[in-house]
Amino acid sequence: MEPIIVNGLIILSIFAITLLIATYSTWAERKVAAYVQDRVGPNRAGWGGLLQPIADAGKMFFKEDFIPANANKWLFIFGPSLAMLTACMASAVIPFGDSFIVGENVIPVQGIEVNIGILYIFGVVSLGVYGLMIGGWASNNKFSLLGAVRAASQNISYELAMGLSIIAILLMSGSLSLRTIVEGQHGGNWNILYQPLGFIIFLTCAFAECNRTPFDLPECETELIGGYHTEYSSMKLGFYLFAEYINMFASSAVTACLFFGGFNYPGMDAVRESLIGSLGDVTGHNLATAVGIAVFFAKILFGIFFFMWVRWTLPRFRYDQLMNLGWKGLIPLAILNVVLTGAGVLLEMRWLPWLAIAVIVIVAIVQASTAQKKELRAQRA
């Protein structure tokens, strides 16, 4: 089989799985919210409400497609299309597993392998904000425009800290290829063990990039009605909402690749040798790859659950708090993490970035102690 056909089939399979998981993330979101709030959640459409996403899709398809009279029609249509396109493109370079052996062909479980995979994802995710900006501006609605401006400033602010947190990983791995980064964490040698602060910064920025609570300021209902998609209906609105869940899937996958070993898991060599010894080289290798894929998707699903857990646990930030956290909090911490990581690479002391956590804890204790002393003095006065 031609390599281009194989790659095409792999990419189509990745797109199909991405869309399926994003579809049922809408069901899982409601179930998690119901559990947190002591409610039942969807339970009428199918067993346990499993057909609810299909009912939602039918509703979106058959709703009236409304375009405001004074809107820029073509940009109004292009905005949600761009948001959906960039969301789907991000998964193309993610290595979901090792490889399958089919005949004499070795097929890696990855859409395309490029040596700048992390730059590709970063560039595609950066383009996604244009879909929000275009939709908000083309709506000719002041609330939508404010939501679009918020989305742009928020993404720019948090992309800086996210990029710096990724630089620390690149210093340790020496490559921009996601597959190389994943393979470097073989044997349980995960980057989270050496980059705890980088992980916290990256995860926080991922919430902001996906416009998820507590960073969903671009669509803050209490201030902007619905934000950048206020004027949208039917499948155009569906594209915006669906793109958010696809971005959650992609963010969870990239987080698993960068910090949790991707398809690697402790004891995978023993599992692989056992399968090959009992089933033969080809079948054993393929089954070991399937186990790695299952482990990787388990990590992704936990990441998606964490997004939902945080949404129904923490309140929304104010906009000034959001920007202060990005510029005055995360960016200085990310720079400190890069400096310590660089020093650790030069001195061959990979644990050195843990000093950043120690510094943060000490500063937090000192600030809390100072605030408590001031409060006691005020009470005595």
Buried (B, 14 or more C-beta within 10 A) or exposed (E): EEEEEBBEEBBEEBBEBBBEBBBBBBBBBBBBBBBEEEEEBBBEBBEEBEBBBEBBBEEBEEBEEEBBEEBBEEBBBBBBBBBBBBBBBBBBBBBBBBBBBEEEEEBBBBBEBBEBBBBBBBEBBBBBBBBBBBBBBBBBBEBBBBBBBBBBBBBEBBBBBBBBBBBBBBBBBEBBBBBBBBBBBBEEEBBBBBBBBBBBBBBBBBBBBBBBBBBBBBBBEEBBBBBBBBBBBBBBBBBBBBBBBBBBBBBBBBBBBBBBBBBBBEEBEEBBEEBBEEBEEEEBBBBBBBBBBEBBBEBBBEBBBBBBBBBBEEEBBEBEEBBBBBBEBBBEBBBBBBBBBBEBBEEEBBEBBBBBBEBBEEEEEEEEEEEEEEEEEEEEE
